Amino acid sequence: MTMSNVDTTPGEEQKAPTPEFRNPGVGFLISLGLASVLLMSSILSVGILTMPLQATAIDADNATTIISVASLFTGIAALIAFPVMGRLSDRTAGRFGRRRPYLIAGAALLLAGAALVLAATSTATLTAGWVVMGIGQIAAFTALGSSVPDQFSPEKRGPASALFGVAGVAGAVIGLWIGSLFSPNITLMIMAPAALGALALLAFAFVLKDDPLAKEARPEFSVREILGSYWTNPVKHPNFGLAFASRFAVFCAIAAVNAYMAVYLILGLHIDPVDVAGKIFLANLLSGGIAFIIANITGRVSDKVGRRKPFVWASALLFTVGLVMIVMAGSYNDFLVALIVMGVGQGIYLAVDFALITQVLPSKEDSAKDLGIMNLASSLPNILVPAVAPALLAIGATAENPQNFSAFFLAAAVAGALGALLIIPIRGVR
């Protein structure tokens, strides 16, 4: 790949050369998809399945507290690391390129963190392992996401964005499946998904053609630059601000379902707690599988018609309808139908949302930093929704109905609809 020459005059700041888009083929897409999905499967299999088992082994009576402590510190680390990791990646100069070092570092941290989780005999060690895994996931996720706008022209980002977007949905299903294959061998339950994720990241690092950034073209990295990693002016860049707000609203709706699915099945639909794990797996398998298929179809269709906004509107509408159906559900089968509707909406959304975001980034040179900020829109809801959930669940609560799930999921439906409305004012994207 050739690089364009940059002419500068004395006193003029030299900017990074702008690469041509490669628009790589199927091999790149397969490698990107495997790396993204297996990365998320390694993280989610620990977060959903094996970390609770380790917490129970450490102290069964205080397992929920141990999980909360580990999740809190990992969430704080994510809020700090996402933008900074992107800023570092954008400014990394060397023969290995801007993204490849973070793929390799992510693979190493993933394995190291998993080993710590496995060896944990205390809350501190378990928390340290989960934080290390989280930072490794952020490093690799930043590099994977940045490779899409790096490599593809805006009108050809649909398929790659779809594969990257549904990684979390598909990763949860695959991670739980891999974990169940090796149950009750806790060593393999933790290390096998981590090893597969690390191998997939290294394979993608080998496939990726990552142009190095010349040291003389690298901007200075000052304290002000570091602090600037957490801010992109929404007044100066209104499209970016609207996209951030839209994504935040939609992911609040998604977080509401993910965080309270088990509690709703037990308290709302009166499912026996013994059966909840199997029913959650079936629900995720159906909704996740449908989302994965729909996303890959929608990504290509979106590229072909040259539009993103109508797909975001349709997806948010379906997601809102699915949440209303959950409120009205009288049985587990009704709940499954609602989740399938949400799966269709989520698949459409994840296919085009990331592609739309890459088209409103303020600067190509700072794409990883800006994507890091955008990732906060999807990670913050996982912290904020559980914080406000008790107040929503208490609305109109009675002794017979101590948890008002109707109010909670209707509020989530409103958030999903708001996410769609916020897309309307965005300019420059059809």
N, C-alpha and C positions, 0 to 999 in steps of 0.2 A: 504494500500500500504506500502510495506516495504522500508526501506532506507538502502543503503549500508553503511557499517562501514568505517570510515576513520582513517587510522593509521598515526600518525605523530611522528617524532623524535624531540628531543629538538632543538629549533632554526628553525624548518621547519614550514612554514606558513600553517595553517590549512585551508582547502578548504571546501566549502559547499558540503554536501553529494549529490550524484547524484541519483535522483529517477528513478525507473523503469517506463516505459511508460504504462499508463493504457489503452490507445486506447479505450475510452468509446464509447458507442453505440448510438442508434438513439435518445434517450431521451436527451442526452447531445447535440447532433447536433441541435435538434429542439430548445432547450433552447438558444444555442449560436446564431443560426440564428435569432430568435425572438429578442434577446437582441441587436444584431448588427443592424438589420434593423430598429427596433423601436427607438433605440438611434439616428440613422442618420435621421429618419423621423422627430423626435422632433427638431433637429437642422436645417434641411433643410427647413422644413415648415416655421420656423421663418425667416431664411435667404432669402428665395425666396418670401414668401407671406406676413407674418404678420409684420415683421420689416419694410418693405416699407410702409405698411399701417400706422403703428405707427409714422414713420418719417413724413409722409404726414400730419397726425393729429397734430404733433408738429409744423411744419412749411412747408406748401405745396410748397412755392416758393423755399425753400432750402432743399427739401427732399433728393435730390441726394447727396448733400454735407454731410448731416447728416449720410446717409448710408455709404458714403466713410470714414468718420471719425470713425464710429463704426467698420467698416470692417478693417481699418488700424490698430487700436489698438488691435483688436482681432487677426489679423494676426501676429502682433509682439508678443503677448502673446503666440500664438501657437508655434512660432519659439523658444521661450525660454522654454516653458513648455514640449514639446514633449520629448526631450532627458532627461531632468531632472526628469520628472515624471517616465520614464522608469528606470532610475538609482535608484530612491527612491524605486520603486516597487521591484527591484531585491535585495535590501538590507533591506527590511522591515521584521523585526523579531517579532513574536508574535503568539499567539494561533489561530488567524484568518487567518494566511497564508500570502503569499506575494501579491496575486492578489485581494483577497476578499475585503480588506479595500478600495481599489481604485474603486471597483464597487459600494460600498455603498456611498463613498464620491462623486462619479460621479453622482449618482442618486440624492443626496441631492443638489449638486450644479446646476444640471439641473433644478430642481424645483425652487430653489432660483433665478437663473438667469431669468427664464421665468416670475416669479412674478415681477422682476424688469423691464423687457421689457414691461410687461402689465401696470405697474404703471407709466411708463416713461412720463414725461411732459417736458423733456429737453433733449438736445443732450447728456449731461453728464450721465444722468440716463440711457438712452437707451444704450449708449456705455458700461456703467458698467454692465448692465444686459447681453449684448451680450458677453462681455469678460468672465463673470462668467459662462455662458452657455458653452462657448468655452473651458474653463479650465475643467469643468465637463465632457464634451465630450472627451477631451484628456485623463483624468484620467481613464474613463471607457473604452475608445477605446484601451488604452495601456494594460489594464488588459485582455480585450477580446482577443486581438491579441496575447498576450504572452501565453494565455492558450493553443493555438494550439501547439507550440513546447514543451510546458510543458507536455501536455497530450498524444500527438500522436507521434509514431515513424515516421521517415521520409517518409517511403513508404506508410503510411496510412493518410497523411495529405491532400489529394486532396479534399474530400467532405467538411471538416471543412474550408479549405482555400477558397473554392468556396463560401460557405455561408458568410464568413467574407468579402471576396473580393467584392461581389456584393451588400453589405449592402448600400453603397451610392447610387447606381443606383436604387435599389428597395425602399430605404428609401425616395428618392425624390418623387417618384410616390405616395407612401402610405401617406407621410406627406401632400402633396398637396390635396390628396383625403380626408383625415381626416379634413383638414382645410376647404375644400369646403362644407363638411357636416354641419358644424356649422356656416357657413357664414350667416349673418353678425355679429354674436355674437363674438366680438373680444376676450372676456374672454375665451370662450371655444376653439376658434381657436388657442389660444396660449397655454392654460393650458392642454387641453385634450391630444395633442401629447406628451407634456412633462411628464404628469402623466403616460401615457402608456409606454414611454421610461424608466421612473424611476422604474415602477413595473417590467418590463422585466429584468432590470439590477439586481434588488433585487432577482428575481426568479432564475436568473443564479448564483448569489452569493450563493444561497441556494443549488443549484444543484452541483456547482463546488467543487470537492475534492481537496483542496488547502493545500499542505503540508507546515507546518510552517518551517521557517528557524531558526535554533538555533542561539542564540545571539553570542555564541562563534565562530560560523562559518561565521558571518557577517564581511566582510572586512571593514576597517576603511573608514569613509566618510569625506575626507578632502577637502580643497579648490581645490587642484589639481584634486581630483576625480570629483568634480562638473564641473570644466572646461573640464575635459576629457569626460564629457557627450556629448559634441558637436563634438567629433572627434573619428573616427575609421581609423587607418592608412591604406590607400588604397594600399600602397607599401607592407606593411606587410601582408595585407589581400586583395589581388587583386580581388578575386572572389566577395567579398562584394562591393568593389569599382566599379566593372563593373556592378553589379546588381543595385547599386544606380544610376549610370549614365544611364543605360537602362530605369529604372523606371522614372527618371526625364524626359528623352526625350519623352517617351510615354505619360506621364501626361501633358507635354507641349501641345501635340496634343489634348488631351482630354479637357484641359482648354481653348484652342482656340475655340472649338465648344461651350462649356458650357457658356463662357463669352459673346460670340458675336452672339449667335443664334437669339435672339430677334432683334438685330440691323440688322443682315443679312436679316431676313424675311421682315423687313420694308423697308430697303434701297436697298437690293439686289434683292428681289423677289416682292417688291412693295405690300406687304400685308398690309391691313388696320390695323393701330395700335389697333383698337377696337377688332380685331379678333386674335391678336397675342397671348394673354394668352391662349385661347382655343387651338390654333394650337400647341403651345409649350407643353401643357399638353398631347395632342394626340401623338406628336412626342416622348416625354419622356415615355409615356405609352407603345408605341409599341417597341421602342428600349430597354427600361428598362426591359419590360416583356420578350423579346427575350433573352436579356443578362442573366437574372436570370435563365431561363430554360437551355440555352446553358452552363452556368457556372456549374450548378449542374451535368449535363451529363458529361461534359469535365473533371470535377474533379475526378469522378469515373474512367473514361477511362484512364486518366493520371496515376492514381495509379495502375490500372490493367496492363498497358503496361510498367510501370516503367520509363516513360520518361516525361520531362518537356519542354526541349528546342524546340522540333518541334512544340508544341502547342503555345509557345510564338512567334515563327517565323510566323506561320499561322495567329495568331491573329493580329500581327503588319501589315502583308500584307493586311489583310481584312480592317483594320482600315485605312491604307493608300489609298486603293482603294476607300473606302467610302468618304474620304476627297476629292479625285480627282473628284468623282461623284458630290459632293456638288459644286465644282467649275463649273462643266458643267451643273448644274441644271438650267432648264428654268422655272420651276413651283414648287409649293408646293408639288405636288405629286412626282416629281423627287427628291425633298429634302427628303421626307419621305422614299423613296427607299434607298437613300444614308445613311440615319440614321439607317435603318434596317440592312444594310450591316455592318455598324459600330457597331451596337448592337451585331451582331454575333461575330465580332472580339473582342469587349470589353468583352463579356461573356467568351470567350475562355481565353483571357488574364488574367482577374481577377480570374479565376479558378485556374490557375497554377502559376501566378506570385508570390503570397504570399507563396505558397508551396515551390517554388524554393528559395525564399528569406530565408525561415527558414532553408534551407539546406546549406546556405553559411554564417550563422551567426558565427562570430569569436569565441564566448564563450557562452556556455549554461548558465553559472552563470550570464552573463550580457545580456541575450537575450532581456529583455524589453528595456534596454538602447539602444542596437543596432537597435531594431525595431523602437524606437523613432527617431533615426537618419534617418533610412530608410523612415519613414513617412514624413520627410522633403522633400524627393524626390517627393512626391505627393502633398504636400502643397505649396512648393515654387513656382511652376508654376502658381498657382492662384494669386500670387503677381507679378511675373516677366512678364507673358504673357501680361497682360493689360499695363504694362510699355513699352514694345517694340512694341505693336500692332500699335500705331499711325504711327510709321516709316514704318512698312510693308504696312499698308493700304494706305500710301501716295505714294508708288512706282508707277510711271506711272499714277498717278491720273490726271484727267482732270475736267473741269467745268461740263461736262455732266456726268462724272463718278468720283465723288470726293472721293470715298472709293474703293480701289482696293482689293476687297475680294478674287479675284483669287490669287494674290500674297500672301495674308495672309494665305489662306487655303492650298496653295501649300507648303508654308514654314512649316505649321503644318504637312503636309504629309511627308515631308523630315524628320522632327523630329521623327515621328512614325517609319519610315523605319530605321533610325539610332538606335532607341531603340531595334529593332530586331537584327541588326548587332552586337551590343554590347554584346549580349547574347553568341555569338559564342565562344569567348575565355574563357568563364567560365569553369573551370575544376571541376571534382568531381560530376557534375550533368549531367545526360544524357538528 
